[in-house]
Structure formats: structure tokens, C-alpha cells
């Protein structure tokens, strides 16, 4: 079992949590019948209205977290016209969309689930009977089997009556955060200050060392992790089959964060930090991005899962904000830094639904 772990996304929320506590005195949700699958979060409305929605959801999550069941997966119900039970597993590329006001969803605060993330969109469009969202920002494959900071193992959400499973996992296992830190953050920091940046690495990608530079992080450290992930994914699929033998499994790869050419990077003010890396290093980042999706695809195919690799060009974090599927800083889209936008999640959901014949 892998021991490498990344918890960067679970540290995104402290300021928002404090604001939520100040604005909302919430109580734990009722343990009665499952609430309906949430509607898409509002894209319009006053800032006060939208922030109020997020504050209320965060307050409820904080209150629920103080109860015995507060960190369990979010369970909601649909109209039952689609699959009877759908379980979503994965990391922040399944859990986290627009963290701007109004989008926060039910679940442990540290998981940063949002209602525009693709699993919720898929559940809503399919009209599933029961939707169990076990995805959690910062997750690695180990978190499927073992609890982490009070969040139960994601595999505990699987049962023998599960009809559909979606899964997005692997980015944290192979140090995606480490690659970004070493190749776009560290390269923009003056040499005397780089040790301070390197000290951040254990909280972003445990087991990686950015002090060796961008090329080493990708060529040696991430390459070894990719090999380990490839083997470990077979164990993941075997456990899904054991717990939910009749479920269809749809695995999604990762949206293209880095554009296909340096010309696109150079023409985008949003991607200016990437220009501090050398051309060779930028090519290595592209190669790493492709290698991660290659591992995801190969493991899914040899284990009989349906695989979706939503890496179409033209929508990277260097694209215009209104067409971006991934955002570098999130300022223009409300996304978490280096994470999918609402538009990106909508695209992944559309690809998943198409793969399911919808």
C-alpha cells in the first residue's frame, strides 16, 4: 500500500470557515430521509446572497462534523429514473469546483465538496435513486482503504447494491502539487528565499523534495510515483469489484492544466509564472500531465472500467477565463487554485454522461 500522501487542498478553507462561523450559527442536519440531490449553485445574485449560501452550508458542515455521523459521505436522493445507487470516489478533481460564494456542498469541511463538481452534475442528470458522494479534496489512493483526519475510508461507501461508481484519483499520489510548486512557484522566487518555499512541500506533497528542482521532481520523484500508482490501481479496481460486483465503473482522468504550446503560455497573463521555468522544464510538465492520464487510462482499460480522459486542448489555465476548464489562481473563475472551474466540471460531466450513453 502506498504511504505517500497529499493534503494540500484540505488546507484551503480556514479563512472561509472562520467567516462561516461568524455569519452562521448552524446546527447538524437531520438524520431523517436523504435530502434531494442539490441543484446547480447560482451563478448570479448579489454577493451577499451567494456568500450567505456558502456560509450556511459551511456552518452546517462544521456543526455536523461535531456529531458521530458528521464526516460520513453525503447521501442525497434523486427521482429514481436512473441507476439505483451511484457512489462517487476521488480527490479534489471530483470534489472541488467553484469555491466562490454559493457553491459549498454538504460533507466534511476539509473535503471542500461543491455542488457544481461533476459527480453531482452526473447524479442530477441521470436521476439516480441514491447518490453517495465520498470524494474528498486531497485524497490519495490510501484514503480509499483507511480513514484520514476523521473522514472514513471512501470504500466504505460501496455496497453490493451499488449500480454505478465514478472515480478520479492519482494526482496527489504522484505529486501533482509538487510539480506545480517546483516548476512554477519556486522558479519565480529569488534564490535566497527558495528554502522557505521548499519547507512548504511536506504540507503539499509528502515524500517529495522540491529543493532538487523542477526536472528532478518530474524525472525521478514523480516518475517513481507513477510506476507505483500503476500497480496500485489494480488493487483499487479489485476492491471495487469485491465490494460492488455489479457496478459499472467510470474512471476520469485529469483536465489539461498546461497548454500544448509555449506560445499559448507566453500570450496569457494568467500563466506568466510558468514562463520562469525553462522551455525544457515546461515540456517536462506537459509530459508529466500526459503520463498521469496514460496511467489512469491503462489501468482502467485492463480492469474493464469505462475511462474518460477529458484533456481536450484549448481550455487550459492559460485560456481566456470564460473558456477555462482549469484555473491557475482561481481569481477570475472562483475555482480553487490549479483546479477545475465550473465549466471544467460541466465538461467532465458531459463526457461521463456520453460514455454512459446519455
Buried (B, 14 or more C-beta within 10 A) or exposed (E): EBEBBBBBBBEBBEEBBEBBBEBBEBEBBEEEEBEEBBEEBEEEBEEEEBBBBBBBBBBBBBBBBEEEEBBBBBBBBBEEEBBEBBBBBBBBBBBBBBBBBBBBBBBBBBBBBBBBBBBBBBBBBBEBBBBBBBBBBBBBBBBBBEEBEEBBBBBBBBEEEBBBBBBBBBBBBBBBBBBBBBBBBBBEBEEEEBEEBBEBBBEBBBBBBBBBBBBBBBBEBBBBBBEBBBEBBEBBBEBBBEBBEEBBBBBBBBBBBBBBEBEBBEEBEBBBBBBBBEEEBBBBBBBBBBBBBBBBBEBBEEBEBBBBBBBEEBBBBBBEBEEBBBBBEBEBBBBBBBBBBBBBBBBBBBBBBEBBEE
